[in-house]
Structure formats: C-alpha cells, structure tokens
Amino acid sequence: MGWFLGLGIGGVVLLALSLVFDGVLEGLFDGVGVLDGLFDGLLSLPVIAGFVSMLGFSGAIAMGTTGVGAVGATAIGTPSGIATGWLAYHLSRVLLRDRSGAAPRDDDLIGAPGSVVTAIPADGYGEVLVHLAGQPVKLAAKSQAPVARGAEVWVEGTLSRTAVSVRPVEC
C-alpha cells in the first residue's frame, strides 16, 4: 500500500509543479517529424499528474478496504487514473478555448466617449480619460482644434498604442 500512496502523493506534487512547468513535456516533441503534434496536450503535466495520483490513491483505497494484492489494486487504479487523465485533458481544452475574457484592442477605442484631462492645443497633444471595458484609461490625445480641459470628446481613431485622435462633442 505504501507504493500506491507514494504514487498518489507524487501525482499531487507533480500537479503542483505543473503550475510552473506546464508545456515542458509538449515541447520535447516539437520538431520531431512523426511525433510533432501527436501528443498535443495528452502528455501535459496536469494529465500525467491526474493519472498517477488517481492510480495511486485508488490502488491504496482498494488494498486497504478489500485486501486485494498489488495486481488487483493496479487493475482497479488504472481505469480510474485513465478517467482522471481524460477529464484533465478535456477540462484544460475547454479552459484554453474560452474566449469570453478577450482583451480590448485599439479599435475598441474608436467611438468611445472621454473627457479632457490636460488641455489639447490645436495640432498638439493633451490627455484624455476614456473608459474602456469598464476601466479608466488615460491616453495622449491629438485634435485639429484646441479643446479645453474638462470638455467631452469622442475618439475618432488611434495614432499609436497610447495616443488617440479626438473631436469635441457638439452640443
């Protein structure tokens, strides 16, 4: 039973290490022609850790409760380890496909309302405060006409990752 408990604990330790080293095992087969992409995600540390820990803990439980030997415990632990590895693989695929929290892009600023924080001179730069995805973002801003501090503006376009072109809101 000690061997099976050791496998279970080793699997949990491997799972903890997977938080730091995930992707290492998949990278071992990159560039190897026949094996490239064959084990895509199947040899990830969470999948292996799930298999090893469930094999160990299920085997230990089977030995402790039913009195079966090592072969019987392995026969009971292997299917539960495979099921846990399969679950870890599919759960990680679902989490990696989740695109609900996509980061805002520069194009998302166009048409956004904002207010001038630092006055914008004609054909010069000032600063505006724009709310993007619920977060205040302070950006450099350029306008063809001068815009006073506190004025409401619309973002017309992006000049760079930190600068936008604006026009005053007409009353």
C-alpha positions in Angstrom: 0.0 0.0 0.0 3.0 2.3 0.6 3.9 2.3 -3.1 0.4 3.3 -4.1 0.3 6.1 -1.5 3.6 7.3 -2.8 2.2 7.4 -6.4 -0.8 9.4 -5.2 1.4 11.9 -3.3 3.8 12.1 -6.2 0.9 12.8 -8.6 -0.3 15.7 -6.3 3.3 17.1 -6.2 3.5 16.8 -10.0 0.2 18.7 -10.3 1.6 21.5 -8.1 4.8 21.6 -10.3 2.6 21.7 -13.4 1.6 25.3 -12.4 5.2 26.3 -13.0 6.4 23.9 -15.7 3.3 23.2 -17.9 4.1 22.9 -21.5 7.6 21.5 -21.0 6.7 17.9 -21.9 4.8 19.0 -25.1 7.9 21.0 -26.1 10.1 17.9 -26.0 8.4 16.6 -29.2 8.5 19.8 -31.2 10.4 19.4 -34.4 10.4 15.6 -34.3 8.7 14.9 -37.6 6.5 11.9 -36.9 5.7 12.8 -33.2 5.1 16.5 -33.8 1.6 17.3 -32.6 0.8 13.6 -31.9 0.7 14.1 -28.1 -0.7 17.6 -28.3 -2.0 18.0 -24.7 -2.0 14.3 -23.9 1.4 14.5 -22.3 0.8 17.6 -20.4 1.8 17.6 -16.7 -1.8 18.0 -15.4 -2.9 14.9 -17.4 0.0 12.8 -16.2 -0.4 14.1 -12.6 -4.1 13.2 -12.7 -3.4 9.7 -13.9 -0.6 9.0 -11.5 -2.4 10.4 -8.4 -5.6 8.6 -9.1 -3.9 5.4 -9.9 -2.0 5.6 -6.6 -4.9 6.7 -4.3 -7.4 4.3 -5.9 -5.0 1.5 -5.6 -4.3 2.3 -1.9 -8.0 2.5 -1.2 -8.6 -0.8 -2.9 -5.8 -2.5 -1.0 -6.9 -1.0 2.3 -10.6 -1.8 2.0 -10.8 -5.1 0.1 -7.5 -6.6 0.8 -6.6 -7.3 -2.8 -2.9 -7.5 -3.7 -0.8 -5.1 -5.8 -2.0 -6.6 -9.1 -5.7 -6.2 -8.1 -5.0 -2.7 -6.9 -3.3 -1.8 -10.1 -6.3 -3.2 -12.1 -8.7 -1.0 -10.1 -6.5 2.1 -10.1 -5.6 2.1 -13.8 -9.1 2.7 -15.2 -9.7 5.5 -12.6 -6.3 7.0 -13.5 -7.2 6.9 -17.2 -10.6 8.5 -16.5 -9.0 11.3 -14.4 -6.3 12.0 -17.1 -9.1 12.1 -19.7 -11.0 14.6 -17.6 -8.0 16.7 -17.0 -7.2 16.8 -20.7 -10.7 17.8 -21.7 -11.1 20.3 -18.9 -7.8 22.0 -20.0 -9.0 22.1 -23.6 -12.3 23.8 -22.5 -10.4 26.4 -20.5 -8.0 27.1 -23.3 -10.8 27.7 -25.8 -12.6 30.1 -23.5 -12.5 33.5 -25.3 -15.0 35.3 -23.1 -12.3 37.5 -21.5 -10.7 38.8 -24.6 -8.5 41.8 -24.0 -9.7 45.1 -25.6 -8.0 46.1 -28.8 -7.1 49.6 -30.1 -10.1 49.5 -32.4 -12.4 49.2 -29.4 -11.4 52.8 -28.5 -12.9 54.3 -31.7 -16.3 56.0 -30.9 -15.6 55.9 -27.1 -16.5 59.0 -25.2 -14.0 60.6 -22.9 -13.1 63.8 -21.1 -10.1 66.0 -21.5 -7.7 65.8 -18.5 -5.0 68.1 -19.9 -6.0 70.8 -22.5 -5.3 69.9 -26.1 -3.8 72.7 -28.2 -4.5 72.9 -32.0 -2.5 70.2 -33.7 -0.8 69.4 -30.4 -1.1 66.7 -27.7 -3.0 66.7 -24.5 -4.5 63.9 -22.3 -8.0 62.3 -22.2 -9.6 59.9 -19.9 -11.6 57.1 -21.6 -13.5 54.2 -20.1 -12.7 51.0 -21.9 -14.2 47.7 -20.7 -15.2 49.4 -17.5 -11.7 50.6 -16.7 -10.5 54.2 -16.9 -7.7 54.6 -19.4 -5.6 57.8 -19.7 -4.3 58.4 -23.2 -2.4 61.0 -25.1 -4.8 62.8 -27.4 -4.5 65.0 -30.5 -7.1 67.2 -32.0 -7.2 69.5 -35.1 -8.9 72.2 -33.0 -8.0 73.3 -29.4 -10.0 71.5 -26.7 -10.2 72.9 -23.2 -9.7 70.9 -20.0 -12.9 69.1 -18.9 -14.5 69.1 -22.3 -16.3 65.9 -23.5 -14.7 64.3 -26.6 -15.2 61.3 -29.0 -12.3 59.1 -30.0 -12.0 59.2 -33.8 -9.0 56.9 -34.3 -5.9 55.5 -32.8 -2.4 57.1 -33.5 -0.4 54.5 -31.5 -1.0 52.2 -28.6 -1.0 55.2 -26.2 -2.3 58.0 -28.4 -5.7 58.7 -30.0 -7.2 61.4 -32.2 -10.3 63.0 -30.8 -13.0 65.5 -31.7 -15.1 67.6 -29.3 -18.7 66.5 -28.6 -21.0 69.0 -30.3 -23.9 70.3 -28.2 
